[in-house]
């Protein structure tokens, strides 16, 4: 994987992760082209599709956390709410 910082028209300081330097330049050129060739259209479409898949995958974690918290809330509501448990010395001596 090739990592470099782009200083081109796409923005200064943007990190680009590509197989090699040439593929990063091809993506930048494809995005900037006014009249795109079929190959450039395919490159841009693949980049957008990858970005969307990443966004969907990254949204699973917060959704999972929300479900877990909802289940915890329902559990505590089902047992009558959160109850503090007091441990005293006399209760321990009976065991």
Buried (B, 14 or more C-beta within 10 A) or exposed (E): EEEEEBEEEEEEEEEBEBEEEEEBBBBBEBBEEEEBEEEBEEBBEEEEEEEEEEEEEEEEEEEEEEEEEEEEEEEEEEEEEEEEEEEEEEEEEEE
